[in-house]
């Protein structure tokens, strides 16, 4: 197992390697930076597979999509019942109490800016069966996630309310 700051990477029942807490986290507590090195592209479909697999979307600049690359965040698995979210576009924080040994998971809708869709296999009792855009979530989920999403989505949502 490879230890990274305040969590470790290990096999996940959801998919591949996951991020697991090596200590308890309280709601709102900082877990880790999601990285600083960025990449901007006009069309995410033009990213080479290895770059796309290591990219975490954090916003848009005009018509360009902005991704953090080479980040531990790339190992965050999706769950329709997440326990972590994003603050200030670069910080992973606990959305609720996370116990030591628990997998740290996010709902990809909190950072899905490029229309990425995939079948969901999170195993949650509340599984939606598909990873989707923030605007495709029900209103209750949007309100619950609003303080745990990237600024680009938050600003776009607030314009439409």
C-alpha positions as CSV (number, residue, x, y, z in Angstrom):
1,X,0.0,0.0,0.0
2,X,1.2,3.4,-0.9
3,X,0.6,6.2,1.7
4,X,-0.1,9.7,0.5
5,X,-0.4,12.4,3.1
6,X,-3.6,11.8,5.0
7,X,-5.0,8.8,3.1
8,X,-3.8,5.6,1.4
9,X,-4.4,4.0,-1.9
10,X,-5.6,0.4,-1.9
11,X,-7.9,-2.0,-3.7
12,X,-11.5,-0.8,-3.9
13,X,-14.7,-2.8,-4.2
14,X,-16.0,-0.1,-6.4
15,X,-13.2,0.1,-9.0
16,X,-9.4,-0.4,-9.2
17,X,-7.5,1.6,-6.6
18,X,-9.4,3.8,-4.2
19,X,-8.6,6.5,-1.6
20,X,-9.0,5.3,2.0
21,X,-8.9,7.3,5.2
22,X,-6.0,6.6,7.5
23,X,-7.7,8.7,10.3
24,X,-11.2,9.8,11.2
25,X,-12.4,13.0,9.5
26,X,-15.2,15.3,10.8
27,X,-17.7,17.0,8.5
28,X,-16.1,19.9,6.8
29,X,-12.6,18.8,7.6
30,X,-9.8,19.2,5.0
31,X,-8.5,15.9,3.7
32,X,-6.0,16.8,1.0
33,X,-5.2,19.0,-1.9
34,X,-6.3,17.6,-5.2
35,X,-3.3,19.0,-7.0
36,X,-1.9,22.2,-8.6
37,X,-0.6,21.1,-12.0
38,X,-3.2,22.0,-14.6
39,X,-3.9,21.2,-18.2
40,X,-6.3,23.2,-20.5
41,X,-8.0,21.7,-23.6
42,X,-10.8,22.9,-25.9
43,X,-12.0,19.3,-26.5
44,X,-11.6,16.7,-23.7
45,X,-12.1,14.0,-26.3
46,X,-8.7,15.0,-27.8
47,X,-6.8,14.1,-24.6
48,X,-4.7,11.0,-24.9
49,X,-6.1,8.2,-22.8
50,X,-3.4,8.2,-20.2
51,X,-3.8,11.9,-19.7
52,X,-7.6,11.7,-19.5
53,X,-7.3,8.9,-16.9
54,X,-5.1,11.1,-14.8
55,X,-7.1,14.3,-15.1
56,X,-9.6,15.7,-12.6
57,X,-11.9,18.5,-14.0
58,X,-12.0,21.7,-12.0
59,X,-13.5,24.3,-14.3
60,X,-13.6,26.2,-17.6
61,X,-11.7,29.2,-18.9
62,X,-13.7,30.5,-21.9
63,X,-14.1,27.5,-24.2
64,X,-11.3,25.6,-22.6
65,X,-11.7,22.9,-20.0
66,X,-9.3,23.0,-17.0
67,X,-8.1,19.7,-15.4
68,X,-5.7,19.0,-12.5
69,X,-3.3,16.3,-13.6
70,X,-1.1,13.9,-11.8
71,X,-3.2,14.2,-8.7
72,X,-4.2,11.7,-6.0
73,X,-7.7,12.8,-6.9
74,X,-7.6,10.6,-9.9
75,X,-8.0,7.6,-7.6
76,X,-11.2,8.9,-6.0
77,X,-14.1,6.6,-7.0
78,X,-17.6,7.8,-7.6
79,X,-20.5,7.0,-5.3
80,X,-24.1,8.2,-5.5
81,X,-23.8,8.6,-1.7
82,X,-20.5,10.5,-1.4
83,X,-18.7,11.2,1.9
84,X,-16.4,13.9,0.4
85,X,-16.5,16.9,-1.9
86,X,-14.5,19.8,-3.2
87,X,-13.9,23.2,-1.6
88,X,-12.1,26.2,-3.3
89,X,-11.6,24.0,-6.4
90,X,-8.4,22.4,-5.0
91,X,-9.3,20.9,-1.6
92,X,-10.9,17.6,-0.9
93,X,-13.1,17.9,2.2
94,X,-15.4,15.6,4.2
95,X,-19.1,16.0,3.5
96,X,-19.9,14.0,6.6
97,X,-18.0,12.0,9.2
98,X,-15.5,9.6,7.6
99,X,-14.1,6.8,9.7
100,X,-10.5,5.5,9.5
101,X,-10.3,2.7,6.9
102,X,-13.4,3.9,5.0
103,X,-13.1,4.6,1.3
104,X,-13.3,8.3,0.5
105,X,-15.7,8.8,-2.4
106,X,-17.2,11.7,-4.3
107,X,-20.2,12.1,-6.6
108,X,-18.6,12.8,-10.0
109,X,-21.5,15.2,-10.7
110,X,-19.7,17.8,-8.5
111,X,-17.0,18.2,-11.1
112,X,-18.5,16.9,-14.3
113,X,-18.1,19.8,-16.7
114,X,-17.4,17.9,-19.9
115,X,-20.5,15.8,-20.2
116,X,-18.8,12.6,-19.1
117,X,-21.3,9.8,-18.6
118,X,-20.8,6.2,-17.5
119,X,-22.6,3.4,-15.9
120,X,-22.5,3.6,-12.2
121,X,-21.3,0.6,-10.2
122,X,-21.0,2.2,-6.8
123,X,-23.3,-0.3,-5.0
124,X,-25.1,2.3,-2.9
125,X,-28.7,1.7,-2.0
126,X,-29.4,5.1,-3.6
127,X,-27.4,4.3,-6.8
128,X,-28.7,6.3,-9.8
129,X,-27.2,3.7,-12.2
130,X,-25.4,6.5,-14.2
131,X,-22.8,9.1,-13.5
132,X,-24.3,12.4,-14.8
133,X,-24.0,16.2,-14.9
134,X,-24.8,18.4,-11.9
135,X,-27.7,19.9,-13.7
136,X,-29.2,16.4,-14.3
137,X,-29.4,15.7,-10.5
138,X,-32.6,16.2,-8.7
139,X,-33.1,19.6,-6.9
140,X,-32.5,18.1,-3.4
141,X,-29.1,16.6,-4.4
142,X,-28.1,19.9,-6.1
143,X,-28.8,21.8,-2.9
144,X,-27.0,19.3,-0.8
145,X,-23.9,19.3,-3.1
146,X,-23.7,23.0,-3.8
147,X,-21.1,23.7,-1.1
148,X,-19.1,20.7,-2.1
149,X,-18.7,21.4,-5.9
150,X,-16.3,23.3,-8.1
151,X,-16.8,27.0,-8.5
152,X,-17.6,26.7,-12.2
153,X,-20.6,24.5,-11.5
154,X,-21.6,26.5,-8.4
155,X,-21.7,29.8,-10.3
156,X,-23.6,28.3,-13.3
157,X,-26.1,26.8,-10.9
158,X,-26.7,30.0,-9.0
159,X,-27.3,31.9,-12.3
160,X,-30.1,29.5,-13.1
161,X,-31.9,29.5,-9.7
